[in-house]
Structure formats: C-alpha cells, structure tokens
C-alpha cells in the first residue's frame, strides 16, 4: 500500500519536473522503498519474536505453577511422613511397654509357681506328719479337740 502511494507520488513528480530530477527522486525512492521493506521485515521478525517470547513466558509460568504444585505435594508428603514416624514411634513405645509387662508377668508367674511348688511340698510334709501322728496314736479322736469357733462380736468396733 505504501509502495502504491510512493509510485503515485513519483508519477506526479515526473510529470512536473525534469528527467534529471526524476532520476534522482527515483533513486531516493528506490532506496527508501528498500529501507522500508527491510524495516517491515524487521518489524515482522520482531513481532514473531514477541509472539515466541509471550509463548515462552506462558510456558515458563505454567512450569513454575507445576513446580509449585509439586513442591506443595512434597511438603504435604513430608508432613504425612513425619506424622507416620511419630505414630510408629508411639506404637513402638507401646509395644516395648507391653513386652516389658509380659516379661514382668512371666517372672511373677515363675515365682508364684516356685512358691506353689514349695507350698505343695510343705503340705505334703504336713500330711505325712499327720498320717504318721495318727498311725502312732490311734486313740486320738476329734473329740479331744475343741473345734467351736470363737466369735468376737462382743468387742467394740473401732474405725
């Protein structure tokens, strides 16, 4: 469009001026047209670069957003991991406490079994003694012993 305008001007000048002047103007017009074409190409190239930069900025912002999302996910996962570690430590402590109680209970059971065995031995000894006494003194009877319980109801109660 600009070229058409320049050609129109050139024809008008050619009609009014002489051929030498016209040649000079044609040369200037040609250089100007050439410079104008170069500038138009540079402008197109700049617009393409601007479009590419806008596209790259958009992609960069998208990547930044994705990175922020992933960073947030990592932080959330780390928090969950920390909470899981705390729960695991609590459960471990509970398990150790139960193991200690079981060990303590087992020791008490062993001690009670030893005491029971000892008592059974003592009871067996007493039974043998009583059997021996009754064999040696067949004349002893239950009437020889007072088996009436003694009640303490007549004593005052103190609290």
C-alpha positions, 0 to 999 in steps of 0.5 A: 500500500505504501509502495502504491502511494510512493509510485503515485507520488513519483508519477506526479513528480515526473510529470512536473519536473525534469528527467534529471530530477526524476532520476534522482527522486527515483533513486531516493525512492528506490532506496527508501522503498528498500529501507522500508521493506527491510524495516517491515521485515524487521518489524515482522521478525520482531513481532514473531519474536514477541509472539515466541517470547509471550509463548515462552513466558506462558510456558515458563509460568505454567512450569513454575505453577507445576513446580509449585504444585509439586513442591506443595505435594512434597511438603504435604508428603513430608508432613504425612511422613513425619506424622507416620514416624511419630505414630510408629514411634508411639506404637513402638513405645507401646509395644516395648511397654507391653513386652516389658509387662509380659516379661514382668508377668512371666517372672511373677508367674515363675515365682508364684509357681516356685512358691506353689511348688514349695507350698505343695511340698510343705503340705505334703510334709504336713500330711505325712506328719499327720498320717504318721501322728495318727498311725502312732496314736490311734486313740486320738479322736476329734473329740479331744479337740475343741473345734467351736469357733470363737466369735468376737462380736462382743468387742467394740468396733473401732474405725 
